[in-house]
Amino acid sequence: MGVGTFVKETLPQSTPRSTRGFDMPLLVVVVALIVFGLVMLYSASWDFSHAAFGDASYMFNRQLMWLGIGLVVAVVLAFFDYHRWRRLIVPAMAFTIVMLVLVLAMSEIRFNARRNLFDGSVQPSELAKLVSILYLSVWLYAKREFLKDISLGLIPLGVILGVVGGLIYQQPDLSAAATVLMLGGLLFFLAGGDLTQIGGLLLIAVVAAWLVVSVSLTGQERVSDFIAGIKDPLQASYHVRRSFEAIVNGGWFGVGIGRSLSKVTGLPVPPTDSVFAVVVEELGWFGAVALIGLYGFLVWRGMVIARRAPDMLGTLLASGLVLWIGMEALINMAVMVGLMPFAGNALPFVSAGGSNLVTTLAALGILFNISRQAGDATITDEEWRSYGAVVNVRWWDGRRRVSRARRSPGVEE
């Protein structure tokens, strides 16, 4: 038995984690987003909910129920050591794939798509986004020595993303499939993937996107509407034109909470896809900038937690989860102002939808757990602490730097 093997067998895989409180800045911004979301959802949903369900409070009450479930999940995951996902992620991914298959086989068609189970209560594609981040983070961490080997790095990554993204695309849910693929490429970059491979991955992604748009009537319609709207806002899709109307009506300080006209005069699905337009109309650009600031602060705080994570796994998980939330928000808002082709991404914490709310809170629970273990680096993990991609997120703190990768002699994995 060599020295390296002896060290590996006798040293614990992790040092005891010290008990810490929750990251207070992150907790404050999450509470603020939850409160903001509930207020705006109630305002945006009462007329739509009354017309669709006969009860003006139906969607709001459902959101409260899902919020309660999501908070329980978040608290449990905040105290659940994120290193345990290394053993649980394969069953979790298998369960997610089964759910995605069940959607295609058993769910009813709603709005020309099969995306929900249990009478519209559960949307597995939202779970797939979360589990994909967890799976890819664990996989990239386990394969960190081989990322520059295309046969062991890029190709298996493409297979993983292809299976999940393909199942989501068949629903069809183009935006969710694209989100999974973008997150996969981003995590590969953050894990230290070779720049040549990343360039190849981007090229393949562009070609794949073009092929999808070419064969998908939905994709063609959305892209053509987007291009027309860029050339002339009056030629944009009906959805975007009504969103523009709401935004212009809101002005700088809005018409006041509950006083939106667009939500009762034809703005499509104001409690879900179009909720940002309602926010701008009722709170104005001042309210919109405040909401964007909350999301920005959330992403910044998550990246700080990623930088302080005790190992590469924690860094990948934290950055992937918080960038996912930020990406969802960015896409939703960009679509509503005509800067992107139409996508069905929810606005986190604000759009009505239990699946998105629960998975978002679950992601934050994991993020809180990572923050509680900050600084508890292990011997085997410390040598993989190089993470240059997120060093500069603390733009005002130029003095501190992430330690470079150090290879301890005699320690083998």
N, C-alpha and C positions, 0 to 999 in steps of 0.2 A: 504493500500500500504506500503510495507516494505521499509526500508532504501535503501537496495540494488537495488530494482526496481526503486526508486526515482532517485538514482544516475545514473542508466543506462539510464533513460528517459531524464534526464536534461543535462547530460554531452554530448558534441558532440562526435561523433564516432572518429573524428580525429582532431588534432589541425591544424591551417592553415599552409600550407606548404610554407616555404620560397623559393624564387626563387634563384637557383644556376646555375652556368654554367655547361657545360658537364665535365665529368671526363676526363681530358686531357691525362693522360697516356693511357687510354683505347681508346680514339679517335685517338691518334697517331698510336697505333698498328693496329687499324682497317684500317686506311688509308694505312699503309704500306702493309697490307695483300691484300687490294684491288688492289693497284698498282702492287704488285708482281704477283697477280693472273692474271691480265689483260695481263701483259707482257708474262708470261709463257703460257697462254691460246692461245694467238696469235701465238706463236712459235709452240705450239703443234697441232694446229688445221688447219693451212693453207693447208697442203696437203690433210688431211682427208676431210676437208670442200670442197676443189676443186673437189675431186673425188666423193663425195656424193651429192653435191649440185651445182656443176659447178661454184662456186664462192669461191675463197680462203679466203675471208673476211666474208663469210656468218655467221659462228658460232660466230666469234668475234663481229660482228655487233649486232647479237641477244643478246649476253652477255651484250653489252653496253646498249641495250634497257632495259633488265631486271635489270641491275644495276641501271638505272635511276628510274625505278618503285620501286625497293627495297629501294633506298635512300629516296624517298618520304615517303614510309611506315615507315621507321625507324625514320624520323624526326617527323612524326605525332605521333607515339607511344612514342617518347622521351618526348613529352609534354602531353601525355594522362596518367592521374593518374592511376597507376597500380591497385589501390584498386577497380576501376570500373569493373575490370574483374570478381569480385565476382557476379555482376549482369548479365554480358554478356556471361559468359563461358558456360552456359547450351545451349543457342542458337548456340554458336560457335561450341560446340561438336556435336550438332544435325546436323548442316550444314556439318561438316566434315564426319560424318557417312553416310549422304546422298551422298556425293561426292564419298566415298569409294564404296558404293553400285552401283552408276552409272558407276564406272570404270568396275565393274564386268559385268554389264548389257549392256553397250553401247560401251565401248572402243574397238578399233581394237587390234589385237594381233601383238605385236612387240617383236622380239627376244624371242618367246615362252612365252610371259607374257602379261597380261593386266594391265598396270600401268598408262596410260596417257589418258587425255581428250583433246578435242579441237585440233585434229590433232597433238597430241604429245606435245602440248605446256604446259600443266599443269599436274603435278604428285601429286595427292592428298595424297599419303603416306608421302610426305615431310611436307605437312600441318598437317597431323595427328600427326607427331612427336611433332611439336610445340604446337598444341592445347592440346595434351595429357599432356605435362608438365604444361601448364596453368591450365588445369582441375584438375589434381592430386594435384597441389600446393594449389589451392583453396579448394578442397575437404579435403585434409589432414589438412589444417588450420581450416576448419569448424569442423572437427571431432577430433581435437587435444586432447580433453578430453577422447576420447573413443578408442584411438589407441590400447590400451592393451586388449580391449575386442574383441576377435576374430570374433564374430558375427557382430560387428559394425566397425571393422578395417580391418583385413586381408581378410575376405571373400568378402566384397563389393569391395575392391581394386582388388582382383583377377577377379571379374566379369567385372569391368571397363576395365582392361587390356586385358581380354580375348576377349571381343567384338571387341575392336579396333585392337588388334594383330591378331585375327582370320580373320577379313575382309582383312587386309593387306596380310596375309599369302595366302589367296585364289587367289591373283593376278597371280602368287605367287611372293612375295618379302620377302624372308626369313630374309635378313639382316635388313630390316626396321621393321619387326615384332619383331625380337630379340632386336633391339634398343629400341623400345617402352617398352618391358617387363623389360629390364635392367634399363631403366630410372625410371620406376615405383617402382622397388625394391629399387633403390638408394634413391629416394625421401622418401619412407617409412622409410628407415633407418635414413635419415637426419631429418625427422620430429620427431624422437624419438620413433619409433616403438620398441616393445619388442624384445630383442635379440632371444628369443625362437621362436617367430613368424618369424623373419627374417631368422633364420636357417631353419625353415619349408618351407618358401617361396623359399629359395635357393634349397632345396631338390626337391620341386615340379618342379622348373624351370629346374633342371638337368634331371629329369624323362621326363618332357614334351619335352625337347630338344631331348632326345634320341628317344622318340616316333616319333617326327616329322622327324628326320633323317631316322628312320626305314621305314616310309611309303612314304617318298619323294625321288623320283629318283634323283632330283637335289641335295638334301641334301646329299644323299649317295655318289654321284659322287664327290661333293666338299670335303667331309670329306676323302674319299679314296685318292683323289689327294693330299690332305694336308698331310696325313700320309705318303704317298709314297715320297713326297717331303722332309719331315723331315728326312726320312731314307737315301734318296739319292737325292740331288737337281736336278740331271739329269733326275729323274723320276717324277718330279713335272709336273703340268699341263702346256700346251703350253703357256698359258698366263703368268704364273709365270716364266717359263724359258726365255721367251723373255724379261721380266722385269729384270731378273738377268743379261742378256746380256747387257741391257742398262746401268745398274748400274755399272757393271764391266768396260764398255767402258768409263764411265764418270770419273773414278778415283777420285783423291782428289779435283781437281779444274775444272773438266768438259771439254767438247769439245767446249764450247761457245754457247751462245744463238742463236737458229736457225740452229744449225749444227748437231742436233741429226740424227743418221742414222736409229735407230730402228723405229722411228715414220713413216718412209717411206719404211720400209722393212718388215712389218708384225706385229709390236706391236699392239695388239688389242685395239681399241678405245682410241688412245692416248689423245684426248681432255677431256675424262671423267674419266673412271675407272683407266686408266694407266698414268694419267698426272704426278703423283709423279715420275714414272720411267723416264719420259722425263726431269723433274726437275733435278734429280740426274745425268742423262747423260750430260746435258748441263751445269750445275753449279757444278757438283761434290758433294762429301760429304760435302764440305764447304758450298755450297748452301743449301743442305738438312738440315744440322745442323742449319743454319740460319733460315730456314722455321720452323723447329721444335721449335726453340727458340721463334719465334713470337707466335706460338700457345701456348707455355708454358706461355709466358708473358700474353697473353689474358686470359687464364684460371686463372692464379694467380690474375690478376686484378679483374676479375669477382668474385673471392672468397673474395677478400678484400671488394668489394661492398656488397657482401652477409653478411659479418660480420658487416658492418656498417649500414645495412638496418634498417629502423625504427621499423619494426615488423617482426614477424615470417613469414608472408605471403611474404614479400619482400625478406627475406632470402631464403625461399624455391624457389621462382621464380628465383632469381639471380643465386643461385647455380645450380639449375636444368638446366637453359638455357645455362650457360657457360660450364657446364660439358657435355651437349649434343654436343656442337660445338667441344669441345676437344675430345670427344669419336668418333665422325664422322671422325675427322682427324686421330686419332690414328688407327682406324680400317682400313681406306684406306691405310695408309702407311705400317701397319703391313702385310696386305694382299700382297702388292707389293714386300715385301722382304721375303715372305713365312712363316711368323710367325703366320698366322691365316688362316683358310679355306676361300676360295674366297667369298667375299661379295661385293655387289654393292653400298656400301656407297660412296658418293661423297667426294672429298677433298674440304672443305669449302673455298670459295673465289677463288679457282683455277680451279676446274673442271667446264666444260661447263654444264649449266643447270639452267634455270630460276627459277624453283620451289625451288631448294635448296638455291640459292642465295637470293631470296626474303625472304624466311622464316628465313634464317640466319640473314639477316639485320633487319628483324622484331624483332627477339629475342634480338638483340643488342639495338634496339630502346627501348624496355622494360627495358633492363639493364641500359641504360642511365637514364631513368626516375626514377628508383630506386636509382641510385647514386645521382640524384638531390634532393632527399628527405632524404638523410642520416642525422640521428640525430633528425628527427622530430617524435620522439616516442609519441604514444598516451597512455593515462592512462590504457585503457583496454588491449592494446597490450603489454605494458611494462611487465606485469606480465607473459607473455609467451615468454620472450626474451631469455630463455635458449636454447643454440644451440651449444653444446659441440663439435659436429662433425666437425665444421669448425673453431674452435678457433685457431688451430695451423697452419693455412695456412700462416700466417705471421711469417715464421720460424725464422726471425732475431729479432722479437719484442716479447720477452718473458715476458715483464713487463705488457702488457695490457691484460686484460681478458674480455670475454663476461660476463655480469652480469647474475647471476643465476635467475631462475624463482622465482618471488615473487608474492604471492597471496594477493591482497589487500582485507582486511576484508570489508564486506558490498557491494562489487561490484559483481554483479551476471551477468551471460551471458545466 
